[in-house]
């Protein structure tokens, strides 16, 4: 899971890593949806 990788790389708790992973996924989804659209 991406949160495990974030937790190991950043030496932070898995709980914080999960929040970061969720935020990254949300950001990625927004970018993906905006592909091809005028910004």
C-alpha positions in Angstrom: 0.0 0.0 0.0 1.2 3.5 -0.7 0.7 4.6 2.9 3.2 2.0 4.0 5.7 3.4 1.6 5.0 7.0 2.8 5.3 5.9 6.4 8.7 4.2 5.8 10.1 7.0 3.6 9.0 9.8 5.9 9.4 8.0 9.2 5.8 9.1 10.3 2.9 7.2 11.7 0.7 5.1 9.5 -2.3 7.2 10.4 -0.6 10.4 9.0 0.7 8.4 6.0 -2.9 7.3 5.2 -4.1 11.0 5.2 -1.2 11.9 2.9 -2.0 8.9 0.6 -5.7 9.9 0.5 -4.8 13.5 -0.4 -2.4 12.4 -3.1 -5.1 10.1 -4.6 -7.7 13.0 -4.5 -5.2 15.3 -6.2 -4.4 12.7 -8.8 -8.1 12.2 -9.5 -8.6 15.9 -10.0 -5.7 16.1 -12.4 -6.9 13.1 -14.3 -10.4 14.6 -14.6 -9.0 17.9 -15.8 -6.9 16.3 -18.6 -8.2 17.6 -21.9 -10.2 20.4 -20.4 -9.3 24.0 -20.5 -8.1 25.2 -17.1 
